[in-house]
Amino acid sequence: MSGGVDSSVAAALLKQAGYEVSGVHMRLEADIMSKNLAALERTCQLLGIPLYKLDLEKEFKQLVIDYFCQEYGRGRTPNPCVACNQYVKFDIVLERALETGADYFATGHYARVESTPEGCKLKKAADITKDQGYFLYTLGQEQLRHLLLPLGELTKERVRAIAAELGLPTSGHHDSQDVCFIPDNDYRAFVAEHVPLKAGEIVDINGKILGKHGGLAGYTIGQRQGLGLSSDEPLYVLEIDAESNKIVVGSREQALHNVLVARNMSWISDQSPKEPMEITAKIRYKAPEAAAELYPADDGVEVRFNEPQSAMAPGQSIVFYRGDEVLGGGIIDAVLY
């Protein structure tokens, strides 16, 4: 439980359904997510459930913050929320919960788990505007067998209404920011404090020098603002070349690509596809789903989109869907053409 409205209502709904509920709060770097701790403690008292606090500062720094900064230092664009879910919440915390004798592990994510004769499936939330299945693509059958997602069938408006009806202290809380450990969501300033920055050249696709950059970690694929360049047309970051310490920029049309390679794959079924398949995919959380063909490879997959996609960023997670089912995903490793 973070102290926000979603996890608070999830706990309340489970208590109403007759479950024996305990809350678990992760203490992270400099009390990240603990600014709502007082409200969380009042919520648990109101619900009549115990609250356990796990000190995961060391693990969170190593598995999420260090990874985030290192990836940016390599010219890649990581997704720390995916890493946190994979290595902290649904690994360390889930394991400790089961060790205490718990039967299930619940979160306030907006997604659904469906049990079928073929195994557990991960489905999008009923409220597609709040769907968070994208962040859960690394889960496998063992985690899903123990996972409860009480908010999967609800809208955010209904969740807030339930919190208000129950008089929960979190009912008026705003949604959390994109990256919980970055003040004011200024990731460039945060990375600059953790990664040595080395100035280099900004060039066009032909290698012509257009300007200077202050360090690769301050840029991401598709970025338009903050380049400090004068041009007759808008310029976008097309490539971040860590080996040569160069930023390659170009037009919006040059930022469009059809084919990428993804590695570090995860599959909800625990089974890698053996044959090519038609899917839809999201190349980042806020990107629209796009139709594509997926081709398995020995160490990953090749994804060929029916229509060109903008700003495919190595380091970002690509997630695959079939209808409302989340199939799995991986990390974008390279953009081919």
C-alpha positions as CSV (number, residue, x, y, z in Angstrom):
1,M,0.0,0.0,0.0
2,S,1.6,3.3,-1.1
3,G,-0.8,5.5,0.8
4,G,-2.7,6.5,-2.3
5,V,-6.4,6.0,-3.1
6,D,-6.1,3.0,-5.3
7,S,-4.3,0.6,-2.9
8,S,-6.5,1.9,-0.1
9,V,-9.7,1.1,-1.9
10,A,-8.3,-2.3,-3.0
11,A,-7.8,-3.2,0.6
12,A,-11.2,-2.0,1.6
13,L,-12.9,-4.0,-1.2
14,L,-11.1,-7.2,-0.2
15,K,-12.0,-6.6,3.5
16,Q,-15.7,-6.2,2.4
17,A,-15.4,-9.4,0.4
18,G,-14.5,-11.4,3.5
19,Y,-10.7,-11.7,3.1
20,E,-8.3,-11.5,6.0
21,V,-6.3,-8.5,4.8
22,S,-2.9,-7.1,5.8
23,G,-1.3,-4.0,4.3
24,V,2.3,-3.9,3.2
25,H,4.2,-0.6,2.7
26,M,7.5,-0.3,0.9
27,R,9.9,2.1,2.5
28,L,12.1,3.4,-0.3
29,E,14.9,5.9,-0.8
30,A,14.5,9.0,1.4
31,D,11.0,7.8,2.3
32,I,9.7,7.8,-1.3
33,M,6.0,6.9,-1.2
34,S,6.0,7.6,2.5
35,K,4.7,11.2,2.3
36,N,1.3,9.6,2.5
37,L,2.3,7.3,5.4
38,A,0.2,9.1,8.0
39,A,-2.9,8.9,5.9
40,L,-2.1,5.2,5.1
41,E,-1.8,4.4,8.8
42,R,-5.2,6.1,9.5
43,T,-6.7,4.1,6.6
44,C,-5.5,0.8,8.0
45,Q,-6.8,1.7,11.4
46,L,-10.2,2.6,9.9
47,L,-10.3,-0.7,8.0
48,G,-9.1,-2.6,11.0
49,I,-6.1,-4.2,9.2
50,P,-2.5,-4.5,10.3
51,L,0.2,-2.5,8.4
52,Y,3.6,-4.0,7.8
53,K,6.5,-1.7,6.7
54,L,9.3,-3.2,4.6
55,D,12.6,-1.3,4.4
56,L,13.6,-1.9,0.8
57,E,15.7,1.2,0.3
58,K,18.9,-0.8,-0.6
59,E,17.0,-3.1,-3.0
60,F,15.1,-0.3,-4.7
61,K,18.2,1.8,-5.2
62,Q,20.1,-1.1,-6.8
63,L,17.3,-2.6,-8.9
64,V,15.4,0.5,-10.0
65,I,17.2,3.8,-9.4
66,D,20.7,2.6,-10.4
67,Y,19.3,0.8,-13.4
68,F,17.3,3.9,-14.5
69,C,20.4,6.1,-14.3
70,Q,22.7,3.6,-16.0
71,E,20.4,3.1,-18.9
72,Y,20.1,6.8,-19.5
73,G,23.9,7.0,-19.3
74,R,24.0,4.5,-22.1
75,G,21.7,6.6,-24.3
76,R,18.7,4.4,-23.6
77,T,15.2,5.2,-22.3
78,P,14.3,2.9,-19.4
79,N,10.9,2.4,-17.7
80,P,11.5,2.3,-14.0
81,C,7.9,1.3,-13.1
82,V,8.3,-1.9,-15.1
83,A,11.6,-2.7,-13.3
84,C,10.0,-1.9,-9.9
85,N,7.1,-4.3,-10.6
86,Q,9.3,-7.0,-11.9
87,Y,12.1,-7.0,-9.3
88,V,10.7,-5.4,-6.2
89,K,6.9,-5.6,-5.9
90,F,6.3,-9.0,-7.6
91,D,9.5,-10.6,-6.6
92,I,10.8,-9.4,-3.2
93,V,7.5,-8.2,-1.7
94,L,5.4,-11.0,-3.1
95,E,7.9,-13.6,-1.9
96,R,7.9,-12.2,1.6
97,A,4.1,-12.0,1.7
98,L,3.8,-15.7,0.7
99,E,6.5,-16.6,3.3
100,T,4.2,-15.2,6.0
101,G,1.5,-17.6,5.0
102,A,-0.6,-15.3,2.8
103,D,-2.6,-17.0,0.0
104,Y,-2.9,-14.0,-2.2
105,F,-1.1,-10.8,-3.0
106,A,-3.2,-7.8,-4.1
107,T,-2.4,-4.4,-5.6
108,G,-4.3,-1.3,-6.7
109,H,-3.3,-1.8,-10.4
110,Y,-6.0,-1.3,-13.0
111,A,-5.9,-4.6,-14.8
112,R,-7.6,-8.0,-14.5
113,V,-6.5,-11.6,-13.9
114,E,-8.6,-14.4,-15.5
115,S,-8.3,-18.1,-14.6
116,T,-8.8,-20.5,-17.5
117,P,-8.2,-24.2,-18.0
118,E,-5.0,-23.2,-20.0
119,G,-3.7,-21.1,-17.1
120,C,-4.0,-17.5,-15.8
121,K,-4.5,-14.7,-18.3
122,L,-3.7,-11.0,-17.8
123,K,-6.4,-8.7,-19.2
124,K,-6.7,-5.0,-19.7
125,A,-8.8,-3.0,-17.1
126,A,-12.5,-2.5,-17.8
127,D,-11.7,1.2,-17.8
128,I,-9.3,1.3,-20.7
129,T,-8.3,4.9,-20.0
130,K,-6.7,3.8,-16.7
131,D,-5.4,0.4,-17.9
132,Q,-2.1,-0.6,-16.3
133,G,-1.6,-4.0,-17.9
134,Y,1.4,-2.5,-19.7
135,F,3.3,-2.3,-16.5
136,L,2.6,-5.9,-15.5
137,Y,3.8,-7.7,-18.7
138,T,6.7,-9.3,-16.8
139,L,4.4,-11.4,-14.6
140,G,4.2,-15.1,-15.2
141,Q,1.9,-17.9,-14.1
142,E,3.4,-18.3,-10.6
143,Q,2.7,-14.6,-9.8
144,L,-0.7,-14.5,-11.4
145,R,-1.9,-17.5,-9.4
146,H,-1.5,-15.5,-6.3
147,L,-2.5,-12.1,-7.6
148,L,-5.8,-10.2,-6.9
149,L,-6.6,-7.0,-8.7
150,P,-9.8,-5.6,-7.0
151,L,-9.9,-2.4,-9.2
152,G,-9.8,-4.2,-12.6
153,E,-13.6,-3.8,-13.2
154,L,-13.9,-0.2,-11.8
155,T,-13.4,3.3,-13.2
156,K,-11.2,5.7,-11.4
157,E,-14.3,7.9,-10.6
158,R,-15.9,4.9,-8.9
159,V,-12.8,4.2,-6.9
160,R,-12.7,7.8,-5.6
161,A,-16.4,7.6,-4.8
162,I,-15.9,4.4,-2.8
163,A,-13.0,6.1,-0.9
164,A,-15.3,9.0,-0.1
165,E,-18.2,6.8,0.9
166,L,-15.9,4.9,3.3
167,G,-14.4,8.1,4.7
168,L,-10.9,7.1,3.7
169,P,-8.2,9.7,4.3
170,T,-6.9,9.1,0.8
171,S,-10.1,9.9,-1.0
172,G,-9.0,13.4,-2.1
173,H,-5.4,12.5,-3.0
174,H,-4.2,13.3,-6.5
175,D,-2.8,10.6,-8.8
176,S,0.9,9.9,-8.2
177,Q,3.5,11.4,-10.6
178,D,5.0,9.3,-13.4
179,V,8.2,8.4,-11.6
180,C,7.9,8.3,-7.8
181,F,11.5,8.9,-7.0
182,I,12.1,12.0,-9.2
183,P,11.1,15.3,-7.6
184,D,8.8,17.4,-9.9
185,N,9.3,14.6,-12.5
186,D,12.4,16.4,-13.8
187,Y,14.3,13.3,-14.8
188,R,17.1,15.2,-16.6
189,A,18.1,17.0,-13.4
190,F,17.9,13.8,-11.4
191,V,20.0,11.8,-13.9
192,A,22.6,14.6,-14.1
193,E,23.1,14.2,-10.3
194,H,23.8,10.5,-10.7
195,V,25.5,10.1,-14.0
196,P,28.7,11.8,-15.2
197,L,27.8,13.9,-18.2
198,K,30.2,14.4,-21.1
199,A,29.5,17.1,-23.8
200,G,29.4,16.0,-27.4
201,E,28.1,16.8,-30.9
202,I,24.6,17.0,-32.2
203,V,24.6,16.0,-35.9
204,D,22.2,15.3,-38.7
205,I,21.8,11.9,-40.4
206,N,24.7,12.8,-42.8
207,G,27.0,13.6,-39.9
208,K,26.9,17.4,-40.3
209,I,27.6,19.1,-37.0
210,L,24.6,21.2,-35.9
211,G,25.5,22.0,-32.3
212,K,26.6,20.6,-29.0
213,H,24.9,18.6,-26.3
214,G,25.7,18.6,-22.6
215,G,25.5,14.8,-22.0
216,L,23.6,11.9,-23.5
217,A,21.6,11.3,-20.4
218,G,19.7,14.6,-20.9
219,Y,18.1,13.3,-24.1
220,T,15.6,10.7,-25.3
221,I,14.5,9.4,-28.7
222,G,11.7,11.6,-30.2
223,Q,12.6,14.6,-28.1
224,R,12.0,18.0,-29.8
225,Q,12.2,20.6,-27.0
226,G,15.5,21.7,-25.4
227,L,17.8,20.8,-28.3
228,G,19.1,24.4,-28.5
229,L,19.3,24.3,-32.3
230,S,18.2,26.8,-35.0
231,S,16.5,25.2,-38.0
232,D,13.9,26.0,-40.6
233,E,11.9,22.8,-39.6
234,P,11.3,21.1,-36.3
235,L,14.1,18.7,-35.4
236,Y,13.7,15.5,-33.3
237,V,16.2,13.2,-31.7
238,L,16.5,10.2,-34.0
239,E,19.4,8.3,-32.3
240,I,21.6,8.5,-29.2
241,D,25.0,7.0,-30.1
242,A,26.7,6.2,-26.8
243,E,29.8,4.9,-28.6
244,S,30.6,8.2,-30.4
245,N,28.9,10.4,-27.8
246,K,26.7,11.9,-30.5
247,I,23.0,12.9,-30.7
248,V,21.6,12.4,-34.2
249,V,18.6,14.6,-35.1
250,G,16.3,14.9,-38.1
251,S,12.8,15.6,-39.3
252,R,9.6,14.0,-38.0
253,E,9.4,11.8,-41.1
254,Q,12.9,10.5,-40.3
255,A,11.8,9.6,-36.8
256,L,9.3,7.1,-38.2
257,H,10.2,3.4,-38.4
258,N,8.5,0.1,-39.0
259,V,10.7,-2.6,-37.6
260,L,12.4,-3.1,-34.2
261,V,14.1,-5.9,-32.3
262,A,13.2,-6.6,-28.7
263,R,15.1,-8.7,-26.1
264,N,14.7,-9.7,-22.5
265,M,11.4,-11.1,-23.2
266,S,8.6,-12.0,-20.7
267,W,5.5,-14.0,-21.6
268,I,2.4,-14.2,-19.4
269,S,1.9,-17.9,-20.4
270,D,5.6,-18.7,-19.6
271,Q,5.7,-20.0,-23.2
272,S,7.6,-18.2,-25.9
273,P,5.8,-18.2,-29.3
274,K,7.2,-20.6,-31.8
275,E,5.6,-19.2,-34.9
276,P,5.0,-15.7,-36.3
277,M,1.8,-14.1,-35.0
278,E,-0.3,-11.0,-35.6
279,I,-0.6,-8.8,-32.5
280,T,-1.0,-5.2,-31.5
281,A,1.8,-3.5,-29.6
282,K,2.5,-0.4,-27.5
283,I,6.1,0.9,-27.8
284,R,5.6,3.0,-24.6
285,Y,2.8,3.3,-22.0
286,K,1.1,6.3,-23.5
287,A,1.5,5.2,-27.1
288,P,-1.6,3.9,-29.0
289,E,-1.7,0.2,-29.8
290,A,-0.6,-0.5,-33.3
291,A,-1.1,-3.6,-35.5
292,A,2.1,-5.6,-36.1
293,E,3.5,-9.0,-36.9
294,L,5.8,-10.7,-34.4
295,Y,8.6,-13.0,-35.5
296,P,10.3,-15.1,-32.8
297,A,14.1,-15.2,-32.8
298,D,16.7,-17.1,-30.7
299,D,17.3,-14.2,-28.3
300,G,14.2,-12.1,-28.7
301,V,11.7,-11.1,-31.3
302,E,11.5,-8.9,-34.4
303,V,8.3,-6.7,-34.6
304,R,7.1,-5.4,-37.9
305,F,4.5,-2.7,-37.7
306,N,1.8,-2.3,-40.4
307,E,2.2,1.5,-40.1
308,P,5.3,3.5,-39.3
309,Q,5.7,4.3,-35.6
310,S,7.3,7.4,-34.1
311,A,10.1,7.6,-31.6
312,M,10.9,3.9,-31.0
313,A,13.3,4.2,-28.1
314,P,15.8,1.5,-27.1
315,G,15.4,0.7,-23.4
316,Q,11.7,1.2,-23.4
317,S,9.3,-1.7,-22.9
318,I,7.2,-2.9,-25.8
319,V,4.1,-4.8,-24.8
320,F,2.1,-7.2,-26.9
321,Y,-1.7,-7.7,-26.9
322,R,-4.4,-9.8,-28.5
323,G,-7.7,-8.1,-28.0
324,D,-7.9,-7.3,-24.3
325,E,-5.3,-9.9,-23.4
326,V,-1.7,-8.9,-22.5
327,L,0.5,-11.5,-24.0
328,G,3.9,-10.3,-22.7
329,G,6.6,-8.0,-23.9
330,G,10.3,-7.1,-23.8
331,I,12.8,-4.3,-24.0
332,I,13.4,-2.5,-27.3
333,D,17.0,-3.2,-28.2
334,A,17.4,-1.8,-31.7
335,V,15.4,0.0,-34.4
336,L,16.1,-1.5,-37.9
337,Y,14.2,0.6,-40.4
